[in-house]
Amino acid sequence: QVQLMESGGGLVQAGGSLRLSCAASGDIRSINAMGWYRQAPGKQRELVATITSGSTNYADSVKGRFTISRDNAKNTVYLQMNSLKPEDTADYYCNVMNRFGVTFWGQGTQVTVSS
């Protein structure tokens, strides 16, 4: 089992920045990929960014504005969000997948971008 604790959400004006953090605990040795998803009101949850030991992947809508990074020593994944837009408003969820293909989710952190 892996437990995830997110932090860093909040209210920000358009054009501003936020950094989300997700600390993993439990069976962290089994973690393969880590990532962030988001879900806006009335919409499906969507991929924002993922990171493995060798690569990163971003949704087209956030490329050039968001950066995902991982600190293995702290078992933490970050999402630096710059040039935020009102359409980035959503609940953001941390996600990890272990080497068995099992996924774990955080509880979510709310990001609100005002225009």
C-alpha positions as CSV (number, residue, x, y, z in Angstrom):
1,Q,0.0,0.0,0.0
2,V,1.1,3.6,-0.7
3,Q,-0.3,6.6,1.1
4,L,-0.3,10.0,-0.6
5,M,-0.6,13.4,1.1
6,E,-1.0,16.4,-1.2
7,S,-0.5,20.1,-0.3
8,G,-0.1,23.4,-2.0
9,G,-3.5,24.2,-3.5
10,G,-5.2,27.5,-3.1
11,L,-6.6,30.6,-4.7
12,V,-4.5,32.5,-7.2
13,Q,-5.1,35.2,-9.8
14,A,-4.7,34.5,-13.4
15,G,-1.1,34.6,-14.5
16,G,0.1,33.6,-11.0
17,S,1.9,30.5,-9.8
18,L,1.3,27.6,-7.4
19,R,3.4,24.6,-6.5
20,L,1.7,21.4,-5.5
21,S,3.4,18.7,-3.5
22,C,2.6,15.1,-2.9
23,A,4.5,13.1,-0.3
24,A,4.3,9.3,-0.6
25,S,4.6,6.8,2.3
26,G,4.2,3.1,2.8
27,D,5.5,0.7,0.2
28,I,7.4,3.4,-1.6
29,R,10.0,1.0,-3.1
30,S,7.3,-0.3,-5.4
31,I,6.5,3.0,-6.9
32,N,7.1,3.3,-10.6
33,A,5.3,6.3,-12.1
34,M,4.0,9.3,-10.3
35,G,1.7,12.0,-11.6
36,W,-1.0,14.5,-11.3
37,Y,-4.5,14.5,-12.5
38,R,-7.3,17.1,-12.2
39,Q,-11.0,17.2,-12.2
40,A,-13.0,20.3,-12.8
41,P,-16.7,20.6,-11.8
42,G,-18.9,18.6,-14.1
43,K,-15.9,17.2,-16.0
44,Q,-14.1,13.9,-16.1
45,R,-10.7,13.5,-14.4
46,E,-7.9,14.2,-16.8
47,L,-4.2,13.6,-16.9
48,V,-2.0,16.7,-16.2
49,A,1.5,15.3,-16.0
50,T,3.4,12.1,-15.2
51,I,7.0,11.3,-14.4
52,T,8.9,8.1,-14.3
53,S,12.6,7.5,-13.7
54,G,13.3,8.4,-17.3
55,S,10.7,10.7,-18.7
56,T,7.9,13.2,-18.2
57,N,4.6,13.6,-20.0
58,Y,2.3,16.5,-20.1
59,A,-1.2,17.3,-21.3
60,D,-1.2,19.6,-24.2
61,S,-3.1,22.2,-22.3
62,V,-0.3,22.6,-19.7
63,K,2.8,22.2,-21.8
64,G,5.2,25.1,-21.3
65,R,3.4,26.2,-18.2
66,F,3.5,23.3,-15.7
67,T,6.6,21.3,-14.7
68,I,6.5,18.0,-12.9
69,S,9.5,16.9,-10.8
70,R,10.3,14.2,-8.3
71,D,12.6,14.1,-5.3
72,N,13.3,10.5,-4.6
73,A,15.1,11.2,-1.4
74,K,11.9,12.8,0.0
75,N,9.5,10.4,-1.8
76,T,7.7,13.5,-3.1
77,V,6.4,14.6,-6.5
78,Y,5.9,18.3,-7.3
79,L,3.8,20.2,-9.8
80,Q,5.0,23.7,-10.5
81,M,2.2,25.6,-12.2
82,N,3.0,28.9,-13.8
83,S,0.9,31.3,-15.9
84,L,-2.2,29.9,-14.4
85,K,-5.5,30.3,-16.3
86,P,-9.1,30.2,-15.0
87,E,-9.5,27.0,-16.9
88,D,-6.9,25.4,-14.7
89,T,-9.4,25.6,-11.8
90,A,-10.0,22.0,-10.6
91,D,-9.3,19.6,-7.8
92,Y,-5.8,18.2,-8.4
93,Y,-5.0,14.6,-7.5
94,C,-1.7,12.9,-7.0
95,N,-1.4,9.4,-8.5
96,V,1.2,6.8,-8.3
97,M,1.5,3.4,-9.9
98,N,3.6,0.6,-8.5
99,R,5.4,-2.0,-10.5
100,F,2.4,-4.3,-10.3
101,G,0.3,-1.8,-12.1
102,V,-1.7,-0.9,-9.0
103,T,-2.6,2.8,-8.7
104,F,-3.1,4.9,-5.6
105,W,-4.7,8.3,-5.3
106,G,-4.3,11.2,-2.9
107,Q,-7.3,13.0,-1.4
108,G,-7.1,15.9,-3.8
109,T,-6.2,19.6,-3.3
110,Q,-8.3,22.4,-4.7
111,V,-6.8,25.0,-7.1
112,T,-8.9,28.0,-8.0
113,V,-7.7,30.6,-10.5
114,S,-9.6,33.9,-10.6
115,S,-9.8,36.0,-13.7
